[in-house]
């Protein structure tokens, strides 16, 4: 018998998830870093709204790094039990960013 399409799609999503998370983190870090640099180190830094947007980009980078550390166990690498500081860092930034 063939499996229902929902089960096949769920299995496919489970296999794609590690690569999807890494892609989101990498693209997000690049984009937020570029935005941070543009908003803070060009002539745009004189406006108050651009200062707030640069702070938002910096906080979003913190969230993306936390997202990566929280999901690195997908690759069978356990940072939480290896380094105590990673566990503390991830828990702190997860609570701060939510």
Backbone as JSON, one array per atom type, in Angstrom:
{
  "sequence": "XXXXXXXXXXXXXXXXXXXXXXXXXXXXXXXXXXXXXXXXXXXXXXXXXXXXXXXXXXXXXXXXXXXXXXXXXXXXXXXXXXXXXXXXXXXXXXXXXX",
  "N": [[0.83, -1.18, 0.0], [0.36, 2.25, -0.58], [1.63, 5.16, 1.07], [-0.22, 7.74, 2.74], [-0.43, 11.05, 1.33], [0.05, 13.08, 3.15], [1.72, 11.99, 5.12], [4.0, 11.45, 3.63], [4.73, 14.06, 2.91], [5.26, 15.14, 5.45], [7.48, 13.61, 6.24], [9.29, 14.46, 4.29], [9.51, 17.19, 4.96], [10.7, 16.95, 7.48], [13.21, 16.0, 6.75], [14.18, 18.17, 5.29], [14.27, 20.25, 7.1], [16.71, 20.81, 8.73], [18.42, 22.03, 6.84], [16.89, 24.16, 6.0], [16.69, 25.75, 8.31], [19.38, 26.51, 8.68], [19.75, 27.94, 6.3], [17.93, 30.08, 6.66], [19.09, 31.3, 8.91], [21.67, 32.04, 7.96], [21.12, 33.73, 5.71], [19.56, 35.63, 7.01], [21.39, 36.69, 8.92], [23.29, 37.85, 7.23], [21.72, 39.76, 5.84], [20.72, 41.34, 7.99], [23.09, 42.31, 9.08], [24.09, 43.85, 6.99], [22.02, 45.75, 6.85], [22.26, 46.89, 9.41], [24.8, 48.07, 9.2], [24.33, 49.94, 7.14], [22.31, 51.57, 8.24], [23.59, 52.63, 10.46], [26.21, 53.5, 9.87], [26.24, 55.27, 7.74], [25.15, 58.34, 6.17], [22.61, 58.21, 7.04], [22.4, 57.79, 9.74], [21.73, 59.94, 11.31], [19.05, 60.24, 11.73], [16.46, 59.51, 14.03], [14.74, 57.33, 13.72], [16.17, 55.57, 12.08], [18.23, 54.85, 13.76], [16.82, 53.32, 15.6], [15.99, 51.26, 13.89], [18.48, 50.15, 13.29], [19.16, 49.13, 15.79], [17.15, 47.22, 16.0], [17.92, 45.47, 13.93], [20.29, 44.52, 15.01], [19.36, 43.21, 17.33], [17.82, 41.26, 16.09], [19.81, 39.77, 14.87], [20.93, 38.63, 17.16], [18.78, 37.01, 17.92], [18.73, 35.24, 15.72], [21.19, 33.93, 15.98], [20.74, 32.67, 18.41], [18.64, 31.01, 17.61], [20.03, 29.31, 15.88], [21.82, 28.03, 17.7], [19.95, 26.78, 19.33], [18.9, 24.89, 17.65], [20.96, 23.29, 16.77], [21.32, 20.73, 17.57], [20.07, 19.14, 15.76], [21.94, 18.35, 13.95], [23.27, 16.37, 15.24], [25.07, 17.3, 17.16], [25.8, 18.2, 20.27], [25.75, 20.99, 21.84], [24.84, 22.04, 24.23], [25.37, 20.32, 26.39], [28.07, 20.14, 26.14], [29.32, 22.68, 26.36], [28.88, 24.84, 28.98], [28.39, 27.58, 28.93], [27.14, 28.04, 26.49], [24.61, 26.97, 26.84], [23.6, 28.68, 28.84], [23.74, 31.15, 27.5], [21.98, 30.7, 25.33], [19.52, 30.18, 26.62], [19.16, 32.61, 27.99], [19.07, 34.57, 25.86], [16.94, 33.55, 24.42], [14.81, 33.97, 26.17], [14.94, 36.77, 26.41], [14.51, 37.67, 23.78], [11.94, 36.83, 23.19]],
  "CA": [[0.0, 0.0, 0.0], [1.09, 3.52, -0.58], [1.38, 6.0, 2.23], [-0.95, 8.97, 2.42], [0.42, 12.15, 0.91], [0.43, 13.88, 4.31], [2.87, 11.35, 5.77], [5.15, 11.66, 2.75], [5.13, 15.46, 3.05], [5.86, 15.34, 6.78], [8.83, 13.04, 6.2], [10.1, 15.35, 3.48], [9.79, 18.39, 5.75], [11.65, 16.6, 8.54], [14.53, 15.9, 6.13], [14.59, 19.48, 4.8], [14.32, 21.21, 8.2], [18.05, 21.3, 9.11], [18.96, 22.92, 5.81], [16.05, 25.35, 6.0], [17.08, 26.59, 9.45], [20.7, 27.09, 8.38], [19.55, 28.94, 5.25], [17.29, 31.25, 7.27], [20.06, 31.95, 9.79], [22.75, 32.66, 7.18], [20.57, 34.85, 4.95], [19.15, 36.65, 7.98], [22.58, 37.35, 9.48], [23.88, 38.71, 6.19], [20.82, 40.89, 5.62], [20.67, 42.22, 9.16], [24.39, 42.97, 9.22], [24.12, 44.92, 5.97], [21.09, 46.8, 7.3], [22.88, 47.55, 10.56], [25.87, 48.93, 8.7], [23.77, 51.05, 6.37], [21.59, 52.49, 9.11], [24.41, 53.24, 11.51], [27.49, 54.05, 9.43], [26.11, 56.17, 6.6], [24.54, 59.61, 6.58], [21.28, 57.93, 7.56], [22.42, 57.6, 11.19], [21.29, 61.14, 12.01], [17.62, 60.16, 12.03], [16.16, 58.66, 15.18], [14.11, 56.07, 13.27], [17.2, 54.68, 11.56], [18.93, 54.32, 14.93], [15.96, 52.25, 16.12], [16.06, 50.14, 12.94], [19.78, 49.48, 13.46], [19.05, 48.34, 17.03], [16.31, 46.08, 15.66], [18.73, 44.53, 13.16], [21.24, 43.9, 15.94], [18.6, 42.26, 18.15], [17.43, 40.15, 15.24], [21.0, 38.92, 14.75], [20.99, 37.85, 18.39], [17.76, 35.97, 17.84], [19.13, 34.23, 14.73], [22.26, 33.13, 16.57], [20.08, 31.82, 19.39], [17.91, 30.0, 16.85], [21.0, 28.33, 15.41], [22.28, 27.23, 18.84], [18.85, 25.97, 19.84], [18.58, 23.83, 16.7], [22.17, 22.62, 16.28], [21.24, 19.31, 17.9], [19.59, 18.43, 14.57], [23.12, 17.81, 13.29], [23.88, 15.43, 16.19], [26.14, 17.96, 17.9], [25.15, 18.67, 21.48], [26.51, 22.08, 22.45], [24.35, 22.36, 25.56], [26.07, 19.5, 27.38], [29.51, 20.3, 25.94], [29.74, 23.98, 26.89], [27.85, 25.4, 29.87], [28.09, 28.96, 28.55], [26.21, 28.02, 25.36], [23.29, 26.75, 27.41], [23.19, 29.92, 29.51], [23.56, 32.16, 26.46], [20.78, 30.39, 24.56], [18.34, 30.38, 27.47], [19.01, 34.04, 28.24], [18.62, 35.29, 24.67], [15.61, 33.08, 24.05], [13.85, 34.68, 27.02], [14.98, 38.2, 26.11], [13.97, 37.94, 22.45], [10.51, 36.55, 23.08]],
  "C": [[0.88, 1.25, 0.0], [0.69, 4.34, 0.64], [0.56, 7.22, 1.82], [0.02, 10.12, 2.13], [0.87, 13.01, 2.1], [1.66, 13.3, 5.01], [4.13, 11.54, 4.94], [5.65, 13.1, 2.87], [5.78, 15.75, 4.4], [7.27, 14.77, 6.82], [9.78, 13.91, 5.39], [10.47, 16.62, 4.25], [10.78, 18.12, 6.87], [13.07, 16.5, 7.97], [15.06, 17.26, 5.69], [14.86, 20.46, 5.94], [15.72, 21.67, 8.58], [18.62, 22.29, 8.11], [18.18, 24.23, 5.75], [16.46, 26.29, 7.13], [18.43, 27.26, 9.2], [20.57, 28.18, 7.32], [18.93, 30.22, 5.82], [18.28, 32.01, 8.14], [21.13, 32.68, 8.98], [22.24, 33.88, 6.41], [20.15, 35.98, 5.89], [20.33, 37.4, 8.57], [23.22, 38.29, 8.47], [23.02, 39.96, 5.98], [20.78, 41.86, 6.78], [21.99, 42.96, 9.37], [24.54, 44.1, 8.21], [23.22, 46.07, 6.38], [21.67, 47.59, 8.46], [23.96, 48.53, 10.11], [25.35, 50.14, 7.95], [23.09, 52.06, 7.29], [22.49, 53.22, 10.09], [25.65, 53.96, 10.98], [27.42, 54.87, 8.15], [25.48, 57.47, 7.09], [23.13, 59.42, 7.13], [21.24, 57.86, 9.09], [21.96, 58.83, 11.97], [19.81, 61.09, 12.38], [17.38, 59.15, 13.15], [15.57, 57.32, 14.74], [15.14, 55.09, 12.73], [18.06, 54.1, 12.68], [18.13, 53.16, 15.53], [16.0, 51.03, 15.19], [17.4, 49.41, 13.03], [19.79, 48.64, 14.73], [18.2, 47.09, 16.79], [17.09, 45.03, 14.87], [19.73, 43.81, 14.06], [20.55, 42.87, 16.83], [18.17, 41.05, 17.34], [18.61, 39.22, 14.98], [21.18, 38.06, 15.99], [19.98, 36.73, 18.4], [18.17, 34.86, 16.87], [20.26, 33.35, 15.26], [21.69, 32.17, 17.61], [19.31, 30.69, 18.71], [18.85, 28.91, 16.35], [21.48, 27.43, 16.55], [21.19, 26.32, 19.36], [18.56, 24.78, 18.93], [19.81, 23.08, 16.19], [22.16, 21.13, 16.63], [20.66, 18.49, 16.76], [20.76, 17.75, 13.86], [23.91, 16.86, 14.19], [25.11, 16.02, 16.88], [25.5, 18.66, 19.09], [26.01, 19.73, 22.17], [26.09, 22.34, 23.89], [25.08, 21.57, 26.64], [27.59, 19.63, 27.26], [30.02, 21.57, 26.59], [28.61, 24.58, 27.71], [27.45, 26.81, 29.45], [27.11, 29.02, 27.38], [24.79, 27.83, 25.86], [22.77, 28.03, 28.06], [22.89, 31.02, 28.5], [22.25, 31.94, 25.71], [19.52, 30.62, 25.38], [18.11, 31.86, 27.72], [18.45, 34.77, 27.02], [17.27, 34.8, 24.16], [14.55, 33.81, 24.88], [13.81, 36.17, 26.73], [14.31, 38.51, 24.78], [12.5, 37.61, 22.3], [9.81, 37.54, 23.92]]
}
